Amino acid sequence: MPPSLRAVTLFVALTLILTACASPAAEADAPAPIATLAPTHVPQPTAAPTSAPQPTAAPTAVPALAKGVLIAGVDVGGLAPEEARKKIEGALQPLLLPIELQAGAASTTLKPEEIGLELPLDAMLAEAQAAQPGARVDLQVTYDQARLRAALSGMVTGSGAPGAISVISDTQAISRSFALASGAAQVDVDAAVKLLDERLRSVGGARRITLPLTTAGGAAARPTPAQLEEQIELMAKEWNGVAGIYVYDVASGDELASLHKNTVFSAASTIKVAILLNAYAHVNSFTARQQQALEAMIVDSDNLAANAMLAAAVGGSGTEDALRGAEQMSALLKDVGLPHTYLYAPFEALDYLGQKKIKIKLGPAREGDPPYTESGRALRTTPAEMGQIYRMIDQCSKGQGILLEKYGDHLNSKRCQEMLDRLAQNGDQARMRSGLPDKVRVEHKSGWIDDMQADAGIVRSPGGDFIVAIYLFQKDRTGAPLPDTLFLPAISSFARLVYSYYNPVLVRK
């Protein structure tokens, strides 16, 4: 072995020997590690979920009702279902009030829960949610008719209940009233159920009803419509002129009696109910000044206020816009089937129109049924057509009828009830109103000119609601204006006669 290789080999061997000898000593001198207490339980790692949790789905928004949808005449278009429900619940709340029943000498209170009366709001709302824009959902009312019949049958009248029918007349004046002599009687259940069914569906109806009675022999303790018409004709014979009368029963929807109902008369200020209707049908909301004009037109029969509302209906002001409004109103009336009721010139405007050489439309020289009156050709109506205006407004207030079908963009049950409320504030107490009890609600508008006076409206009587239109014409040969003292007692007496049909005067045998 070469000397150099031997030297390298010895060096490596010596290094290994020294390293081996030094290792134990190094370990002995090294500080012992500090002991760490092991936990008694080592938590196991949570197992990973087999699948990731799905996020909670956001609730689906319930779509709003279509625009223009009405439920029982209440506009709920564009509202969320819950908002719509609250609105109709509030509007229909009066239907859940008790009704006071009067039958002869007996009286009682009918509570909704006694007959299981309910308003299926959810069903009406569901129908509205599925409806197209502008749809009308009818009012729904449910109750147990058997329980209603039982409640009515249980009302026993005393000896003061009415029996035989008679007529009280005054030989000194045009005056006739129905009377019922006292005797045994009972509730006419079939007629009472029909009457109550209508009232249970009428939001604005009075909550007091005088029930129809039958005598012990089964005869109705109320005059017949034929008897009413007979007495109207007898009274009219005592009037030295033309009398036009129209009577309509609100509960049944039937005409009860009439005389010359299609004869054309000057409408005078009774046309202001049509001006009121036209304003509501074309103006969505009224300014403070327009509200004042509406009040003056109905309460005080102010002609200039009527002109202002004619102009407002076409979005203007002044006489020429009032002329446009009169034409618009007349077109509305024709559209709902009233061809003989119109106003072709504003009140007190003929001189202005003549100076401006503005031509106005005129009706035919003669129209309607005989006998004929000197009605003029620019402002006319008939008793039947005027009565129909009130019928339409009343139906609208209950969420029904042609006005909502044709003019539902601006009309609804609430606004139609507002019209009736305005008419109930009429300040004329001398004509129809003077023949009726003070506490009876009358929604009416009267009118008068030199040779004609009239009054028409809805009477909310204990024995039933009715519409009556009374028009009286008489021409003085001298052409002089006829006095109120001639017309007022006659109008009052016709109103009293019709009222006594529903509420006969009780007399003892």
C-alpha positions in Angstrom: 0.0 0.0 0.0 1.4 3.3 -0.9 2.4 5.5 2.1 -0.2 8.3 1.2 -3.1 6.0 1.0 -2.1 4.3 4.3 -2.0 7.7 6.0 -5.6 8.6 4.7 -6.9 5.3 5.9 -5.5 5.8 9.4 -6.9 9.3 9.6 -10.4 8.1 8.8 -10.3 5.2 11.3 -9.0 7.5 14.0 -11.9 10.0 13.3 -14.5 7.2 13.6 -13.1 6.0 16.9 -13.2 9.5 18.4 -16.7 10.1 17.3 -18.0 6.9 18.8 -16.3 7.6 22.1 -17.7 11.1 22.4 -21.5 10.4 21.7 -22.5 9.0 25.2 -20.9 11.9 27.0 -22.8 14.4 24.8 -26.1 12.8 25.5 -25.4 12.8 29.3 -24.6 16.5 29.3 -27.7 17.5 27.2 -30.7 18.9 29.3 -33.6 16.5 29.7 -36.7 17.6 27.8 -39.7 18.9 29.9 -42.4 16.3 30.2 -45.8 17.3 28.7 -49.0 15.8 30.1 -50.9 14.0 27.4 -54.7 14.7 27.3 -56.8 11.9 28.7 -59.0 12.1 25.6 -58.0 13.2 22.2 -61.1 14.6 20.3 -61.7 12.9 17.1 -62.0 15.1 14.1 -65.5 15.8 12.9 -66.4 13.7 9.9 -66.7 15.8 6.8 -70.4 15.9 5.6 -71.2 13.7 2.7 -72.9 16.5 0.9 -72.9 20.3 1.3 -76.1 21.8 2.9 -78.4 23.5 0.3 -79.1 27.2 1.0 -82.6 28.1 2.1 -84.7 29.1 -0.9 -85.9 32.7 -0.8 -89.7 33.0 -0.5 -91.5 33.5 -3.8 -93.1 36.9 -4.1 -96.9 36.7 -4.5 -97.9 38.8 -7.5 -100.1 41.8 -7.0 -103.6 41.8 -8.3 -104.2 43.0 -11.8 -105.0 46.7 -12.4 -108.6 47.8 -12.1 -109.9 44.7 -10.3 -112.8 45.3 -8.0 -114.0 43.0 -5.2 -117.6 43.7 -4.1 -117.1 47.1 -5.7 -113.9 47.9 -3.8 -110.9 48.8 -6.0 -108.1 46.5 -5.1 -106.2 46.7 -8.4 -102.4 46.7 -8.1 -102.5 45.7 -4.4 -100.7 42.8 -2.8 -103.1 40.0 -1.8 -102.7 40.7 1.9 -103.3 44.5 1.4 -106.3 43.7 -0.7 -107.7 41.5 2.0 -107.4 44.1 4.6 -109.0 46.7 2.4 -112.1 44.6 1.6 -112.4 43.4 5.2 -112.6 47.0 6.3 -115.0 48.1 3.6 -117.4 45.1 4.2 -117.3 45.4 8.0 -120.8 47.0 8.2 -122.3 43.8 6.9 -121.3 42.1 10.2 -123.3 44.5 12.3 -126.5 43.4 14.0 -129.9 44.2 12.4 -132.8 45.5 14.4 -136.0 43.7 13.4 -139.5 45.1 14.0 -142.7 43.1 13.4 -145.8 44.8 14.6 -145.4 45.2 18.4 -142.5 42.7 18.6 -138.9 43.6 18.1 -135.6 41.8 18.3 -131.9 42.1 17.3 -130.6 39.7 14.7 -126.9 39.0 15.3 -124.7 37.7 12.5 -123.5 34.7 14.5 -127.1 33.6 15.1 -127.5 32.7 11.5 -123.8 31.8 10.8 -123.3 34.8 8.6 -119.8 34.9 7.0 -118.0 36.8 4.4 -115.7 34.4 2.5 -112.9 36.9 1.9 -110.3 34.3 0.9 -112.6 32.9 -1.8 -113.3 36.4 -3.2 -109.6 37.2 -3.0 -108.6 34.0 -4.8 -111.0 34.8 -7.6 -109.5 38.3 -7.8 -106.0 36.9 -8.0 -106.9 34.9 -11.1 -108.9 37.7 -12.7 -107.9 39.8 -15.7 -107.4 43.6 -15.5 -110.6 45.4 -14.9 -112.5 42.3 -13.7 -115.4 42.6 -11.2 -115.6 40.0 -8.4 -119.1 39.9 -6.9 -119.8 40.1 -3.2 -120.2 36.7 -1.5 -122.2 36.3 1.6 -123.0 33.0 3.2 -125.5 32.2 6.1 -127.8 29.5 7.3 -131.2 30.3 5.8 -132.8 27.6 8.0 -131.6 29.4 11.1 -132.8 32.7 9.7 -136.2 31.3 9.1 -136.4 29.9 12.6 -135.5 33.3 14.1 -138.2 35.0 12.0 -140.8 32.4 12.8 -140.1 32.9 16.5 -141.2 36.5 16.4 -144.8 36.4 17.7 -146.7 39.7 17.3 -149.1 40.9 19.9 -152.6 42.2 19.6 -151.3 45.5 18.2 -150.1 43.8 15.1 -151.8 44.9 11.9 -154.7 43.2 10.2 -157.2 44.6 7.6 -156.2 47.3 5.1 -158.0 50.6 4.7 -157.3 54.0 3.2 -157.3 57.3 5.0 -158.1 60.2 2.8 -158.6 64.0 3.2 -161.5 65.5 1.4 -160.0 69.0 1.7 -156.6 68.3 0.1 -154.9 65.7 -2.1 -154.0 63.3 0.7 -154.3 59.5 1.0 -152.5 57.0 3.2 -152.8 53.3 3.8 -153.9 52.1 7.3 -154.0 48.7 8.9 -156.5 47.9 11.6 -155.1 46.0 14.6 -155.6 42.2 14.7 -153.8 38.9 14.9 -150.8 38.7 12.5 -147.5 37.0 12.0 -144.3 37.5 10.1 -144.5 36.8 6.4 -141.4 34.6 6.6 -140.9 34.2 2.8 -141.1 37.9 2.1 -139.0 38.7 5.2 -136.2 36.3 4.1 -136.1 38.0 0.7 -136.0 41.4 2.3 -133.3 40.4 4.7 -131.2 38.7 2.1 -131.0 42.0 0.2 -130.1 43.9 3.4 -127.4 41.4 4.4 -125.7 42.2 1.1 -126.1 46.0 1.3 -123.0 47.7 2.9 -124.8 51.1 3.1 -128.3 49.7 4.0 -130.0 50.7 7.2 -129.5 48.2 10.0 -133.2 48.4 11.0 -136.0 46.7 9.2 -139.8 46.5 9.7 -140.7 43.0 8.6 -143.7 42.3 6.4 -146.6 40.6 8.1 -149.5 38.4 7.2 -152.9 38.3 8.8 -154.2 35.2 10.6 -155.9 34.1 7.4 -152.6 34.3 5.4 -153.3 37.6 3.6 -150.4 40.0 3.4 -150.6 42.8 6.0 -149.5 45.3 3.4 -151.3 46.8 0.5 -150.8 45.2 -2.9 -149.0 47.0 -5.7 -152.3 47.2 -7.5 -153.8 49.0 -4.5 -150.9 51.5 -4.5 -151.3 52.2 -8.2 -155.1 52.7 -7.7 -154.6 55.2 -5.0 -152.0 57.1 -7.1 -154.5 57.4 -9.9 -157.2 58.6 -7.6 -154.9 61.3 -6.2 -153.8 62.3 -9.7 -157.4 62.9 -10.7 -157.5 65.7 -8.1 -154.5 67.4 -9.7 -155.4 69.9 -12.3 -152.6 69.0 -14.7 -150.3 66.2 -15.5 -148.8 64.0 -12.8 -146.0 61.5 -13.4 -145.2 59.0 -10.7 -142.7 56.1 -10.6 -142.2 53.7 -7.7 -139.5 51.0 -7.6 -138.8 48.5 -4.8 -135.1 48.3 -4.0 -135.2 44.9 -2.4 -137.0 43.0 -5.1 -135.8 45.1 -8.1 -139.4 45.4 -9.3 -141.5 48.4 -10.4 -144.3 48.6 -7.9 -146.6 51.3 -9.4 -146.5 54.1 -11.9 -148.6 56.7 -13.7 -147.4 58.5 -16.8 -143.9 57.1 -16.1 -142.7 57.7 -19.7 -144.2 61.2 -20.1 -141.5 63.8 -20.7 -141.2 66.7 -18.2 -138.7 69.4 -17.8 -136.0 68.0 -15.6 -135.4 71.3 -13.9 -132.9 70.8 -11.0 -133.6 67.1 -10.6 -131.0 66.7 -13.5 -128.3 67.7 -10.9 -128.2 64.1 -9.8 -127.1 63.2 -13.3 -124.5 66.1 -13.2 -123.3 64.6 -9.9 -123.0 61.1 -11.5 -121.2 62.5 -14.6 -118.6 64.3 -12.5 -117.8 61.1 -10.5 -117.7 59.1 -13.7 -115.0 61.3 -15.2 -113.1 62.9 -12.4 -110.9 60.6 -10.2 -110.6 63.0 -7.3 -112.0 66.5 -6.6 -110.2 69.7 -5.6 -111.3 71.6 -2.5 -113.1 74.1 -4.8 -114.9 71.3 -6.7 -115.9 69.7 -3.4 -117.5 73.0 -2.4 -119.3 73.2 -5.8 -120.7 69.7 -5.4 -122.1 70.6 -2.0 -123.6 73.8 -3.2 -125.2 72.0 -6.2 -126.9 69.4 -4.1 -127.6 71.1 -0.8 -128.5 74.5 -2.1 -129.4 73.6 -5.8 -127.0 76.3 -7.0 -127.0 76.5 -10.8 -123.6 78.1 -11.2 -122.1 75.3 -9.0 -123.8 72.8 -11.3 -122.2 74.5 -14.3 -118.8 74.4 -12.6 -119.1 70.6 -12.2 -120.2 70.2 -15.8 -117.0 72.0 -16.9 -114.9 70.0 -14.4 -116.0 66.7 -15.9 -114.2 67.6 -19.1 -111.2 69.1 -17.4 -112.1 72.7 -17.9 -113.9 75.8 -16.6 -116.3 78.4 -17.8 -119.5 78.3 -19.8 -118.1 76.8 -23.0 -116.5 73.9 -21.1 -119.8 73.5 -19.2 -121.5 73.2 -22.5 -119.1 70.4 -23.4 -119.8 68.8 -20.0 -123.5 68.9 -20.6 -123.1 67.1 -23.9 -120.8 64.6 -22.2 -123.4 63.9 -19.5 -126.2 63.5 -22.0 -124.1 61.0 -23.9 -123.5 59.1 -20.7 -127.2 58.9 -19.9 -127.9 57.6 -23.4 -125.1 55.1 -23.1 -126.8 53.5 -20.0 -130.2 53.4 -21.7 -131.9 56.7 -20.8 -132.6 58.5 -24.2 -135.1 61.0 -22.8 -133.0 62.5 -20.0 -130.5 65.2 -21.2 -129.2 68.7 -20.7 -127.9 70.4 -23.8 -127.1 73.8 -22.4 -125.6 74.9 -19.0 -127.9 76.6 -16.5 -128.5 80.4 -17.1 -126.3 80.3 -20.2 -128.6 80.9 -23.1 -127.9 84.7 -23.4 -124.1 84.0 -23.4 -124.4 81.3 -26.0 -126.6 83.5 -28.1 -124.1 86.4 -28.0 -121.3 84.0 -28.9 -123.5 82.5 -31.7 -122.8 79.1 -30.3 -125.4 76.6 -31.4 -126.7 74.0 -29.0 -128.4 70.6 -29.6 -132.1 70.4 -29.0 -134.4 67.4 -28.5 -137.4 66.8 -30.8 -140.5 69.0 -30.5 -142.3 66.1 -28.9 -141.1 62.8 -27.5 -142.1 60.2 -24.9 -145.6 59.0 -24.2 -148.7 61.1 -23.9 -149.9 63.2 -22.1 -147.4 65.8 -23.2 -146.1 68.8 -21.2 -144.4 72.0 -22.2 -141.0 70.7 -21.3 -138.7 72.7 -23.4 -136.2 71.0 -25.7 -132.9 71.3 -23.9 -133.6 69.9 -20.5 -135.8 66.9 -20.1 -136.5 63.6 -18.3 -139.2 61.1 -17.5 -140.2 59.8 -14.0 -139.1 56.3 -15.0 -135.7 57.4 -16.3 -135.0 59.6 -13.3 -135.8 56.7 -11.1 -133.4 54.5 -13.0 -130.5 56.9 -12.3 -131.0 56.4 -8.6 -131.4 52.6 -9.1 -128.0 52.5 -11.0 -126.2 54.6 -8.3 -127.7 52.4 -5.6 -126.6 49.2 -7.4 -123.1 50.7 -7.9 -122.9 51.4 -4.1 -123.3 47.6 -3.7 -120.6 46.7 -6.2 -123.1 45.8 -8.9 -124.6 47.2 -12.1 -124.0 48.9 -15.4 -122.2 51.9 -14.0 -119.3 49.8 -12.8 -119.3 47.9 -16.1 -119.0 51.0 -18.2 -117.4 53.6 -16.0 -115.4 51.4 -13.5 -112.2 53.4 -14.2 -113.4 56.1 -11.9 -116.5 54.6 -10.2 -116.5 52.0 -7.4 -118.9 51.1 -4.5 -117.3 53.6 -2.2 -117.6 56.6 -4.5 -121.2 55.7 -5.4 -122.0 55.5 -1.7 -120.4 58.9 -1.4 -122.9 60.2 -4.0 -125.8 58.9 -2.0 -124.4 60.5 1.1 -124.3 63.8 -0.7 -127.9 63.4 -1.9 -129.0 62.7 1.7 -127.7 66.2 2.6 -130.2 67.9 0.2 -131.4 71.1 1.9 -135.0 71.0 0.5 -137.3 70.0 3.3 -140.5 71.3 1.7 -141.4 68.8 -1.1 -141.0 65.1 -0.7 -139.2 65.4 2.6 -142.2 67.1 4.3 -144.4 64.0 3.7 -142.0 61.6 5.4 -140.9 61.1 9.1 -137.9 63.2 10.2 -135.7 60.3 11.0 -136.1 58.6 7.7 -133.1 58.9 5.4 -133.9 60.4 2.0 -131.3 60.6 -0.8 -132.9 62.9 -3.3 -132.8 66.0 -5.5 -135.8 68.3 -6.2 -136.4 70.8 -8.9 -138.8 73.6 -9.8 -139.7 76.0 -12.6 -142.7 78.2 -13.3 -145.1 75.5 -14.3 -143.5 72.3 -13.0 -142.1 71.0 -9.8 -140.6 67.6 -8.9 -138.7 65.5 -6.4 -137.0 62.1 -6.9 -134.8 59.9 -4.9 -134.4 56.9 -2.6 -136.3 56.6 0.7 -134.7 54.3 3.3 -137.8 53.4 5.3 -138.2 50.9 8.2 -140.6 48.8 6.1 -138.3 48.7 3.0 -136.3 50.9 0.7 -137.9 52.4 -2.3 -137.3 54.8 -5.2 -139.9 57.4 -6.0 -140.0 60.0 -8.7 -142.8 62.6 -8.6 -143.3 65.2 -11.4 -146.2 67.6 -11.5 -147.0 70.0 -14.4 -149.8 72.6 -14.5 -150.1 75.5 -16.9 -151.7 78.7 -15.9 -153.6 80.3 -18.7 -152.2 83.7 -18.0 -148.6 82.4 -18.2 -147.8 83.5 -14.7 -145.5 81.4 -12.5 -147.5 79.1 -10.3 -146.9 79.3 -6.5 -145.2 76.8 -4.3 -148.3 76.5 -2.2 -149.9 74.7 -5.1 -147.2 72.2 -5.8 -145.7 71.5 -2.4 -148.6 69.8 -0.6 -149.3 67.6 -3.6 -145.7 66.4 -3.9 -145.7 65.8 -0.1 -148.9 63.8 -0.3 -147.7 61.5 -3.1 -144.6 60.8 -1.0 -146.7 60.1 2.1 -148.9 57.7 0.2 -146.0 55.6 -1.1 -144.4 55.6 2.4 -147.6 54.3 3.9 -147.5 51.4 1.5 -144.3 50.2 3.2 -145.2 51.5 6.6 -149.0 51.6 7.1 -150.6 53.7 9.8 -151.7 51.4 12.6 -155.3 52.0 13.8 -157.3 50.1 16.4 -160.6 48.4 15.6 
